[in-house]
């Protein structure tokens, strides 16, 4: 059935992406967990920037671009650890600076999303800012991801900032164009989605649910390890680089608990496992999710 579009300038077919983004914000509520960071990867014009911009929360710092110095100042000034998320509509500008600047920024994002530390070497006396771990939600084009992918894998960044791949089906494109003709979609922003992440909870995960998450974690680690190469004829070939499924399983467990918190459940249920399974479907670079 063709996707139906509502009257709020928001295409219903993007609800699956919005659902992932909203639940991801709730990972900051999971006790003893580190917020899960996301990178939307899709073609230009696929509304990924609008989806990121629509996220609103008093714990979000929204910016157009970021540098090591900017990250340091943001963390150093936030003594009460109110900032739990950094959102950027487009990661491409940050990655288009001088290589040394980009490398420093990426290195700080790695440590900031892992243990909350940020370092800057510009002559100032205080060189390290210590903060609670902060999540990142941003977006980029497939071309930029392809350029950065090998380096990010080597750094371990692909396990910290999870890439989510999607593209439109031909039918979805036709429906979107029809909606534009009818004035249902314009160039204005999507409606804001406000999320309250002020509470810290730890939903119970049963033995059966844990086993299913571990199975999905193996699939997830395979997706994170996918890389492309070309043979002598120029044909694209995919291979899998080894990633131990430990940290990927931790990420999925956190997402399952976050989805339970979002829907006011005190234990992980089949609905949360279904969310996790759907999330894993979006992480295969060789087969972007078609919506």
Residue pairs with C-beta under 8 A, 6 or more apart in sequence:
2 171
2 175
3 11
3 12
3 13
3 172
3 175
4 12
5 11
5 12
5 13
5 175
5 176
5 179
5 184
5 185
6 12
6 184
7 184
8 190
8 191
9 184
9 185
9 186
9 188
9 189
9 190
9 191
10 190
10 191
11 47
11 176
11 179
11 185
13 168
13 172
13 175
13 176
13 291
14 47
14 51
14 291
16 278
16 289
16 291
17 40
17 48
17 51
17 164
17 166
17 291
18 51
18 54
18 193
19 275
20 38
20 164
20 278
20 279
20 282
21 38
21 51
21 52
21 55
21 137
21 193
22 55
22 193
22 195
22 262
23 255
23 258
23 259
23 262
23 275
24 35
24 36
24 38
24 135
24 137
24 255
24 258
25 55
25 57
25 85
25 135
25 137
25 195
25 197
25 258
26 195
26 197
26 258
26 259
26 261
26 262
27 33
27 34
27 35
27 36
27 135
27 254
27 255
27 257
27 258
28 35
28 59
28 84
28 85
28 135
28 197
29 197
29 199
29 200
29 201
29 258
29 261
30 200
30 201
30 202
30 203
30 254
30 257
30 258
30 261
31 200
31 201
31 202
32 202
33 254
33 257
34 113
34 114
34 133
34 135
34 254
35 84
35 85
35 113
35 133
35 134
35 135
36 135
36 162
36 251
36 254
36 255
36 258
37 113
37 135
37 136
37 137
37 160
37 161
37 162
38 135
38 136
38 137
38 138
38 161
38 162
38 163
38 164
39 91
39 136
39 137
39 138
39 139
39 140
39 145
39 161
39 162
39 163
39 164
40 48
40 51
40 52
40 137
40 138
40 139
40 140
40 164
40 166
41 48
41 139
41 140
41 141
41 142
41 145
41 163
41 164
41 165
41 166
41 285
41 288
42 48
42 139
42 141
42 142
42 165
42 166
42 167
42 288
43 141
43 142
43 167
44 141
46 166
46 167
46 168
47 190
48 139
49 89
49 90
49 139
50 89
50 189
50 190
51 139
51 190
52 87
52 88
52 89
52 137
52 138
52 139
53 62
53 87
53 89
53 189
53 190
54 189
54 190
54 191
54 192
54 193
55 85
55 87
55 137
55 192
55 193
55 195
56 192
56 193
56 194
56 195
57 84
57 85
57 194
57 195
57 196
57 197
58 82
59 82
59 83
59 84
59 85
59 197
59 198
60 83
60 84
60 85
60 86
60 87
61 74
61 83
61 85
61 86
61 87
62 86
62 87
62 88
63 70
63 86
63 87
63 88
64 88
64 89
64 90
64 93
65 88
65 93
65 94
66 86
66 88
66 94
66 105
66 109
67 94
67 97
67 101
67 104
67 105
68 101
68 104
68 105
68 107
68 108
68 118
68 119
68 120
69 120
69 122
71 105
71 108
71 109
71 112
71 118
71 120
72 108
72 118
72 119
72 120
72 129
74 83
74 86
75 83
75 112
75 116
75 118
75 129
75 130
75 131
75 134
76 118
76 126
76 129
78 131
81 131
81 132
83 131
83 134
84 132
84 134
84 135
84 197
85 134
85 135
85 136
85 137
86 134
86 135
86 136
86 137
87 136
87 137
87 138
88 94
88 136
88 137
88 138
88 139
89 138
89 139
90 138
90 139
90 140
91 138
91 139
91 140
91 144
92 140
92 141
92 144
94 102
94 105
95 102
95 140
95 144
95 148
97 105
106 152
106 155
106 157
107 155
108 118
108 119
108 120
109 136
109 157
109 160
109 161
110 155
110 156
110 157
110 160
111 117
111 118
111 119
112 118
112 131
112 133
112 134
112 136
113 133
113 134
113 135
113 136
113 160
113 161
114 133
114 160
115 133
116 130
116 131
116 132
116 133
116 134
117 128
117 129
117 130
117 131
118 128
118 129
118 131
119 127
119 128
119 129
120 127
120 129
121 127
136 161
138 161
140 148
142 165
142 288
145 163
145 285
146 228
149 158
149 227
149 285
150 227
152 158
152 161
153 225
153 227
153 241
158 224
159 224
159 243
159 247
159 248
159 251
162 224
162 251
162 283
163 283
163 285
164 279
164 282
164 283
165 282
165 283
165 284
165 285
165 288
165 289
166 282
166 288
166 289
166 290
166 291
167 288
167 289
167 290
167 291
168 176
168 290
168 291
169 290
169 291
172 291
176 185
179 185
180 186
199 261
201 257
201 261
201 266
202 257
203 257
203 260
203 261
203 265
203 266
203 267
203 268
204 266
204 267
204 268
205 213
205 253
205 256
205 257
205 267
205 268
206 267
206 268
209 256
209 268
209 269
209 272
209 273
210 253
212 273
213 249
213 252
213 253
213 256
213 273
213 276
214 245
214 249
216 249
216 252
216 273
216 276
216 277
216 280
217 245
217 248
217 249
217 252
218 245
218 249
219 280
220 245
220 248
220 249
220 251
220 252
220 280
220 283
221 243
221 244
221 245
221 248
221 249
222 240
222 243
223 280
223 283
223 284
223 285
224 243
224 248
224 283
225 240
225 241
225 242
225 243
226 238
226 239
226 240
226 241
226 284
226 285
226 286
227 238
227 239
227 240
227 241
228 236
228 237
228 238
228 239
228 285
228 286
229 236
229 237
229 238
229 239
230 236
230 237
231 237
238 286
252 276
252 279
252 280
255 275
255 276
255 279
256 268
256 272
256 273
256 275
256 276
257 268
257 272
259 268
259 271
259 272
259 275
259 276
260 266
260 267
260 268
260 269
260 272
263 271
263 272
265 272
281 289
282 289
